[in-house]
Amino acid sequence: MKTIFKTGMAAIALVLAGGISSCSDDNGNGNGGSQDISNPNTGETPVTAEEQKDYIEQTAKQMTEVFKPEDQAEFVDFCRDFAEEFGEFGTGESNRPYNYMVKGINDLGRSAKSINLMGMTRAIQELSYSFGDVSGIYEPDFREDTWVRTGDSKNVEFRFKVKGVNCSLVAEPNGGDWSMSGTGYEEDDDYPYDEHPVKVTVTVPRNITISLTKGSTRLAYGTVDTKYDQKGKTAYADIDMTVANINVSAKADMTNSRVKAEASARIGGTELFSVSGQLNGHDLCDIDKISECVEINDEYDEEDSEFWKKGLHSLFSDGTATANIMRRMFISGKCDNITSLARTFALWYDVEEDKSFAQEKLNYLNSHIKSQFYLGGSKEPTGDIIWSLYRESEDCGYEPYYYWYPEPVMKFSDGTTYRFTEYFNEGNFGSTMQSIVSLVELYQAFFGI
């Protein structure tokens, strides 16, 4: 007989072994609330618009001096070569754990290249995804383009070659287990393939050590510690991971009404940046409710209103987010109606060719997303981060087509605006909404959806 977990419970439980990239305030009471978003930095405070712009340029320069792409080059090249070699391996739902192993390494490489802290920690969780599903030694079968089990091990070990060099990805369990239960279905092998409800219990290691090596070089190493209380509807995770020369420290705290997140990245003794955030909502740690939302997302297209009314995003109400760059520039913001905002971004293609429609949607974004930045030790906002339309063109051989996209810009005290990407990576610091989206993605990663 074939077992089918229609609630998605198996995937949910297994991915909890990997944790998410976030950290919590230990005093969180689980009833929503907001973060303290006052500027924690000290030091000089630029006053004029010219001084402010120069200060940001100097901050970006300092960040560039600390984060040198050549320091991550070997790791980024490895991830690129791995993707070329194994990107199509193990495709299909039946090979989902292997897909996540491949996806995790690919995402880790892209995140390291762009200094995407949230992306790095989510990828770390993806790397440990397959552990709870199966243990043993796995190697590539190039005839079938898939991973096959070739030996026994208490760990999950992937062994392979990249550019002729022996490599391995090992996930090792430690520190006991925790478990969760849910309802699944068994399907008969014979027609008419009737289904019968069954109770499914999945056990997950409390701690997993992850190591990625190429030859004698250890490219990534760290630990992921998790705990989930199904009855109490709470979850916790703690991550410490070093990727190339970047150390990521992160923790997580989740209740049924809020998800708190905080993480930081260091190179040597220098804190490159830190990020934090909080999502408020309902049923956020209720496996049964989450599973219902997942089924809705699978059943409906994103253009259908049911996708947003009853799908995963319907669990969230509002959120706050902060970023601190080199402890010189602090960004804080908040947004309400996360479901509506997420839908606006997802369906932007409906308005991207019409500037007036795009502007109307842009005005909606700016009315529901408020973000400010502080420079130096300023206790009052230096300026705002707002959304502006950015035009791109595509020449199809006849006449160019123009597309209008929203992008974050910094608005200074003299009224001038600068594109955020002129200074920093937009994916990490560009906007409150991007940070909120990252938190939602991390939440999804935690529950394997």
N, C-alpha and C positions, 0 to 999 in steps of 0.2 A: 504494500500500500504506500501511496505517496502522501507525505504530510505537507499541507499548505498553511502558512500562518497568515491568514487574511488580515489580521489586525496589524501586521507589521511588527509584532512583538519581538520576534527573533532578531530582526535587524536593529530594533531599538535597544534591546538589552546588550547585544554584542558591542555596539558602538560606544556604550557607556564605559566600557573598559578603557577607552582612549581619552576621555575627558574633553574639556573645551578650554579655550584660552581666555580665562577670565579670573577675576579675584573679587572677593566680597569684603564688605565692612562687617566685622564680626558682630556688630551691634544691630544689624538689620533685623527688623521685626516682621518682615514678610507681609506688610500691609500696604505695599506700594511706596508712597513717599518719594522724595526727590533727593538728588545728590547735593552735597555741598560743592558749589561751582565757583567759589571765590578763588582768586588768583593766589597760588601758594608760593610764587616766585618772589625773589628779592633782587635788589641791585638797581642800577641806573634805570631811569624812566625817560625815554625820548619824548619830546614835547611836540615839536613841529612835525608837519607831514613829511618833510624831507628827512628829518632825523629818524622818523619812524620807518621810512622805506629803507634807509641805510642800515638801520638796526636789523631789519629782517634779512637784508642781503648778507650782513655779517653772520647772522645766525645760520643761514643756509650754507655759507662758506665754511663755517666751523663744523657743521654736520657733514659736509662733503669731505673735510679733512679727516674726520674720524671714520666715516664709512667709505672705505676705498673699494671700488668694485673688483680690483685685482685680488683682494684678499678672499673674495668669495668665488673667484673665477673657476678654480678647480671643481668646487662643488656644483656650481651652475652648469659647467660643461658636462659634468657627470650626469646630471639630471636631464640635460638635453639629449645626450647620447643614449641614456636609458629609455627615454620616450621614443626615440627613433627605433630602438631595438625591440621594445616590448609594449609599445603603445596600444597595439591591437590584440594583445594576448588576453585570453580569458574573458572575452566579451560575452554578453548574455546574462540574464538574471540568475541562472544556475551557477554562474561563476562570480557572483557579486563580491565575495571577500577578496578575490584576486584583483578584481577591477579596482577596489579601493586601495589595494597595495600599490598598484601602478599609478592610480590617480594621486595618491598621497605623495609619492616621490616627485611626480610631475609638478604638483602644486607647490611643494616645498621649494623646488628650484625656482619657480616663477616668483614666489613670495620673497625668497632671499635676494633675488636680483632687484626687486623693486622696494625692498625694505618694508614689506607688508607684514607687520607683526601679527595682526589677527589672522591673516592668511597662513602664516608659518605655524601658528599653534593649532589651527584647524587641520592643517596637513599632517601634523604630528599625530593627531587623533586618528586621522584616516589611515596612517601607517599601521596603527595597532588594531584596526577594525577587525581583521580576520582572526584574531587570536581566539576569541571565545567560540568560534565556529569549528575550528579544527586545529589539532596540533600535529607536528611532524615536520619532515624535511620536504621541500618542494623545489623542483627544478624545471626549466623550460623544455617543452616538447615542441620543436620547431616544425614538425610535420603537421601537427594539429593547431599550432599557435596558441598553446594553452599551458598552464602549470600542472604538473602531475606530482603526486606524492611518491617519493622515492625512498623514504626511510622513516624510522620512528624517532621521536624526540618529545620531551616534555614542553619544549618551546614550539613556537612557529618560526621556521627558518626557511627563507627563500635564498637559494644559492644560484648564481648566474654569472655570466661574464659580460663585461662591457668593454668594447674595443680590445678583446682578448685578455683582459685582466680579471682575475677571480674577484667576485663581489658577494656580499651577503647582507641580508636584512633579517635581524633576529629580534623577536619579541619574547621576553622571558617573564613568566608570572612569579610574583612574590607576595607574601603577607596575607595569605588567606583569600577567601572569596565572599561575595555577597550574591544574592539571587533575587529574581523577580518572576512573577507568574502572570499568565494571561490566557486568553482563549484563542485556540487555533482550530484548524479543520483538517480532517483526513479525507482524502479523496480515494474512492475505489479505483483499482487498476483497470477494471472492466467497465464497458458501457452499461448503464448511462452515466458512469462516473459520479455516483452520489457522494455527497459530502457529509461527514459526521463530526460534530463538535468534540474537541478534546482540550484538556487543560495542559498547558505547556509551561514548564519551569526552566529557566535558563540561569546558569551560574556563571558569574563573571569574576575574574581575578581582581583583588583589591588594588594591587600594584603591578605595573608592567614596566620593565626596563627595555628600552629600544636602542638598538645599535645598528648603524649603517656603515659598512666598510667597503673600501676599494683597495685591493691588495693589502698592504700593511698600513694604509691610512684610514683612520676613523673619521668619516665625513660628518656624522651626526650621532649624538648620544644623549640619552636623558631618561627620565622617569615620569610616569603618569600614574597618579594615585586618585582613585575614585571611590565614591560611596553613594548608593541610592537607597532611600527608604521609601518603599512603595506605599506602605500604610500611612506614613506621615507625610508623604508627598513632598519630600525634600531631596536635594541632590548636592553633591560637593565634588570638586576636582582640584587637584594640585599638580602643576606641570613644572618641570625644570628641564630645559633642553638646550644643548649647544649645537648649533648648526654652523659649520665653517668656524668663523671666529665670533659669531654672534650668540650670546647667551640670552635665552628667553625665560623669564620667570613669570608664572601666571597661576591664578587660582580662580575657583568658581563657587558661587553660592546661589542656589535656586530654591525657591518655594513655589507654592501654587499661584501666588499673586505677583511675583517679580523675579527677574533674572538680573543679578548683579555681575559686573565684569570689570576686571582691572588687570593689566599686564604691563610689563616693562621689558626693554631690551638694552643690553649693555655690550659694549665692545671694550675689552680691557677693563679699566676702572671707570670708564665714562658711560653714563646713562645717555643713550641716544635719544630715546623718547619713551613716554609712557602713555597708555590709553586707558580709559575707563568708561563705564556706561551702566545704565539701568533701564531695563524694559519692564513696564507694568502691564498687567493683564489678568487673565483668569485661567484656571485649569492648566497652568503651565507645567506642572509636574504630575498630571493625571494621565497615566499611560492609556487608559481606555478612551479618554477624550481626544488625546493626541492622535491615536490610531484612527478615530472617526474622521478627524480633519485630514489625515493623510489619504484616506480612501476618497474623500471629496476631491482633493487635489488631483488624484489619479483619474477620477471619473469625469471631471469637467475640464474644459479648456480655460485658459486664463482670461479669455474674452467673455466668458460666462459669469454672470453676477454671482451664481452659487459658489464659484471658485473662491471668491473673496468674502462672501457672507458666512460661509461655513468651513472654509479651508483653514490652513494653518495660520495665516495672517490674522484671522478673526480673533485669535486668542490674545492679541496685543492691542493695547490702547494708546499709550504714549511712552515717551522715553527721553532720557537725557544722555549726553555724551561729552567727554572731555579728552583733550590731547595736550601733552606738554612736550615741547620740542627743545632739547638741550637745556631744559630749565631756564629758558630765556623767553620763550613764546608760549603762552597758554591760550587754548581755545576751548570754549564751552558753548553748549547749545542745547536746545530741546525741540521736540516736535510732538504734535498731537495727531490723533487720527492716523496711526501708522498704516492701517489697512488701506485707507483712501490714498495716502501718499505712495505706498508701494504699488498700488494699481496704476497711479498716474505715471510712474516711472516705467512700469512694465509695458504699458500700452502707448508709450510715447510715439511709436511708429505711426499711430493714427493721425498725429498732428505735425510730424516732423517736416513735411513739405509745405506747410502753410504757416507763414510767419505769424499771422494774426491769431490763429488757433494756438500755435505754440506759445505765443506771448500770454494768452489767456491762461493756459496751464501753468506757465511760469509764475504768473501773479498768484495763482493758487498755492504753489510751492512756497513762495515767500511769505504768504499769509499764515502758513502752518508750521514753518520751520524758522526758528530764531537762533542765530549764532553770532557770537562776538569773539574778538581776540584781544589779548592783553600783552603788552610788551614790557619786559623788565619787571620791576616791582610794582607796576601800576595797579591800583586798586579799582580804578574805573576803566571801563572798556576803551581800548585805543581805537577800535573801529568795528565794523560789522563784516560778516561773511554772508553774502547774498547770492542768489542765483541770477545768472544772466544768460541770454541767448548767444550761442556761438554758432556761426555759419560754416558749413562745410559744403563743398561742391563736388560733383561727379560728372565728368565729361564722357558722354556715351557716343561721341562721334558727330552729333548733330548740334545740340545746344546743351550747355551745362545745366544739371539739376542741382538745386540748392536744398540743403537740409539744415534744420535748426535744432540744436541740442542744448539742454540746460547744463551749465557748468558753474562751479563756485568761483566767486571773485571776492577779493578783499576791498572793502570800501573804507578809505582813510578819512581823517578828520577834515581834509580840505575838499572832500566830495569826489576825488579821483578814485578810480577802481583799477585793480591789477588782477590778472588771471593768477589763480593760486599756483598753477603749474609752472609759472615763471620762477618760483622759488622752491617748491616742495612737490613730493609725490601726491597727486590728487587722491589716489586710492586710500591713503592713510590719513591725510589731514585736511582734505579739501572741503569737507562739509559735515555738518551734524548728521544729515541724512545718510551719508556714506558710512559714518560710524554706526548709526542705528542699523543700517542694512547688514553691516558686518556682524553685529550682535545677533541679529535674527539668523544669519547664516551659521553662526557658532552654535546657537540654540538648536538649529536643525541638525548640525553635526553631532551634538551631544545625544540626540535621540535617533540618529541614524536615518534621517529623512531628507 
